[in-house]
């Protein structure tokens, strides 16, 4: 019997995420590539691993037995790959993250860094995108996860995804039926970060799309406080969708159907060019993988579930 780690990886992540589309996105592969690996594994084992339930794939009874062993093999392979890196990735790395990333993905990112590279120390700074950009440009940080893009020659900014922003409001706020328009927003108190900030720019551009200036708002530098003000009925706001998601799920706030849609915002991993490339490359991989798994990035609309 011959099967590969790539085949097991495709099977494990499709089983975990429920669709080939999600597994392909996680593994940075095409959907046909993931499907092909799963078919090859099924042929090698002589069993069917998945059956379709609605829009998702469910692991068959025989497949669940295979999954137990496949996860063990994958775990052992990952440990083997880390043997040398666990010893050589050492020292201190200073990482900056914005508040949405800190809330949504950073706990798991830090956990994975600690488990993978126990000799590496992380100094974490949480701040706004503009603040983080200034800090990495002045070499106060070694890396940053943020919405800014540095133009400094000694700083590399790598695009890693798009983040979604959305208008949110108190659940009992009375708004006109249908689309939420810029003219409607001006009838309510708005809370936002002060400029220059990504959230302020998002709200400002959205209002300007219908000819309105963003001048009357309550300034706030904390996403947590902003969402609390929305929950309490004090204001409406533009918030990162990943940050607002648990409050929406708990029916503490509601999403307004903005027209036009609030454009997604580019998200970057910036790092000092002179910093150790092996360290930054692995921090980037861990960060991007966990943020994708947490639903931090905006879907570009590929809805194929096969």
Buried (B, 14 or more C-beta within 10 A) or exposed (E): EEBEEBBBBBBBBBBBBBBBBBBBBBBEBEBEBBBBBBEBBBEEBEBEBBEEEEEEBEBBEEBEEBBEEBBEBBEEEEEEEBEEBBEEBEEEBBBBBBBBBBBBBBEBBBEBBEEBBEEBEBEBBBBBBBBBBBBBBEBEBBBBBBBBBBEBEEBBBEEBBBBBBBBBBBBEBEBEEEEBBBEBBBEBEBBBBEEEBBBBBBBBEBBEBEEBEBEEBBEBEEBEEBBBBBBEBBBBBBBBBBBBBEBBEEEBBBBBEBBEEBBBBBBBBBBBEEBBEEBBEBBBEBBBBBBBBBBBBBEEEEEEBE
